[in-house]
């Protein structure tokens, strides 16, 4: 095992935004069976530490490649683009205005005549926008248009955060 390889190589997958999730799960399970620290409990301390490191790396790889946003961020990081820090470029002002409006709707959803319907509509709108942004990223990545790919990821970050806020509000309002 070589944890200096990128997550795709480690799991034997092509470096791509489009990841076959069943193949990812299959590769994960196979490697987890080989690498799990319990399988190495009878070995030396060094071997046990390595098993823990490999297993941790495998778990990080799975979490990253399973999530479209994290996968996109990781792909860009492989090209030297850090999307977790401040942006080198500004986002489209229309997108930012739309974000403000959506956040206002979330903030006001509890007071809506039908909060459940409002949250469902918001969730559908955010899910649709995320799918569109994922498609934009995939196309930009395929075209090696890294600046456009970075913009799509930065927008995805906003939408994923908004999606989390909608889900958290749903939990607070409807899960007793």
C-alpha positions in Angstrom: 0.0 0.0 0.0 1.2 3.5 -0.8 -0.6 6.4 0.9 1.4 8.9 -1.2 -0.8 8.0 -4.2 -3.9 10.0 -4.7 -7.2 8.6 -3.6 -8.2 7.5 -7.1 -5.0 5.6 -7.6 -5.2 4.2 -4.0 -8.6 2.8 -4.8 -7.7 1.7 -8.4 -10.2 4.2 -10.0 -9.7 6.5 -12.9 -9.1 10.2 -12.0 -12.4 11.6 -12.9 -15.4 13.5 -11.5 -17.7 10.8 -12.6 -17.1 8.0 -10.1 -19.1 4.7 -10.3 -20.4 4.7 -6.7 -20.9 0.9 -6.7 -17.4 0.3 -7.9 -16.1 2.8 -5.2 -18.0 0.9 -2.5 -16.7 -2.5 -3.8 -13.1 -1.3 -3.9 -13.5 0.2 -0.4 -14.9 -3.0 1.1 -12.1 -5.1 -0.5 -9.3 -2.8 0.8 -11.0 -2.4 4.2 -11.0 -6.2 4.6 -7.2 -6.3 3.8 -6.3 -3.2 5.8 -8.5 -3.2 8.9 -6.3 -2.9 12.0 -8.0 -5.8 13.6 -6.5 -8.1 11.0 -3.1 -6.9 12.0 -3.4 -7.1 15.8 -1.0 -10.1 16.0 1.7 -8.2 14.1 4.4 -5.9 15.3 3.7 -2.4 16.6 5.0 -0.9 13.4 2.7 -3.1 11.3 -0.3 -2.2 13.5 0.5 1.6 13.1 0.7 1.2 9.4 -2.6 -0.7 9.3 -4.2 2.2 11.2 -2.7 4.8 8.8 -3.8 2.8 5.7 -7.3 2.4 7.1 -7.5 6.0 8.0 -6.4 7.0 4.5 -8.9 4.6 3.0 -11.7 6.1 5.1 -10.7 9.6 4.0 -10.6 8.5 0.4 -14.1 7.1 0.6 -15.5 10.2 2.3 -13.9 12.4 -0.3 -14.8 10.4 -3.4 -18.3 9.7 -2.3 -19.3 13.4 -2.0 -19.6 15.3 -5.3 -18.4 18.6 -3.7 -15.5 17.0 -1.8 -14.5 15.0 -5.0 -14.5 18.2 -7.1 -12.5 20.0 -4.4 -10.0 17.1 -4.3 -9.7 17.0 -8.1 -8.9 20.7 -8.2 -6.4 20.3 -5.3 -4.6 17.7 -7.4 -4.1 20.6 -9.9 -2.9 22.9 -7.2 -6.1 24.8 -6.8 -7.3 25.3 -3.2 -11.0 25.9 -3.0 -11.1 25.8 0.8 -9.4 29.2 1.2 -10.3 32.6 -0.1 -11.2 32.8 -3.7 -8.8 34.2 -6.3 -11.8 35.5 -8.2 -15.2 36.9 -7.5 -18.4 35.0 -7.9 -21.2 36.2 -10.2 -23.1 39.0 -8.4 -26.4 37.5 -9.7 -25.5 34.1 -8.0 -24.7 35.9 -4.8 -28.1 37.8 -4.9 -29.9 34.5 -5.5 -28.1 33.1 -2.5 -29.2 36.0 -0.3 -32.8 35.5 -1.5 -32.7 31.8 -0.8 -31.2 32.3 2.7 -34.1 34.8 3.4 -36.6 32.2 2.4 -35.0 29.7 4.7 -35.0 32.2 7.6 -38.7 32.9 7.0 -39.8 29.3 6.3 -40.9 28.6 9.9 -43.3 31.5 9.6 -44.6 30.5 6.2 -48.3 29.4 5.9 -47.1 25.9 5.1 -43.5 25.6 6.3 -43.2 22.0 5.3 -44.2 22.8 1.7 -41.9 25.8 1.6 -38.9 23.7 2.9 -39.7 21.0 0.4 -39.8 23.6 -2.4 -36.5 25.0 -1.2 -34.9 21.6 -1.0 -36.0 20.7 -4.6 -34.6 24.1 -5.8 -31.3 23.6 -4.1 -31.0 19.9 -5.3 -31.7 21.0 -8.8 -29.1 23.8 -8.6 -26.5 21.4 -7.2 -27.1 18.9 -10.0 -26.6 21.7 -12.5 -23.4 22.9 -10.8 -22.1 19.3 -10.7 -22.8 19.0 -14.5 -21.0 22.4 -15.0 -18.0 21.2 -13.0 -17.9 17.9 -14.9 -17.9 19.7 -18.2 -15.3 22.2 -17.2 -13.1 19.4 -15.7 -13.4 17.4 -18.9 -12.5 20.5 -21.0 -9.5 21.3 -18.6 -11.2 24.7 -18.0 -9.9 24.9 -14.4 -11.1 28.4 -13.8 -14.7 27.5 -14.7 -14.4 24.3 -12.6 -13.2 26.4 -9.6 -16.2 28.7 -10.0 -18.6 25.8 -10.2 -17.0 24.3 -7.0 -17.3 27.7 -5.1 -21.0 27.9 -6.1 -21.4 24.2 -5.0 -20.0 25.1 -1.6 -22.7 27.8 -1.2 -25.5 25.4 -2.3 -24.3 22.5 0.0 -24.2 24.9 2.9 -27.7 26.1 2.1 -28.9 22.5 1.7 -27.6 21.7 5.2 -29.4 24.7 6.6 -32.7 23.6 5.0 -32.2 20.1 6.4 -31.4 21.4 9.9 -34.5 23.6 9.9 -36.6 20.6 8.8 -35.2 18.6 11.7 -35.9 21.4 14.2 -39.5 21.9 12.9 -40.7 18.4 12.2 -38.6 15.8 14.1 -40.0 15.7 17.6 
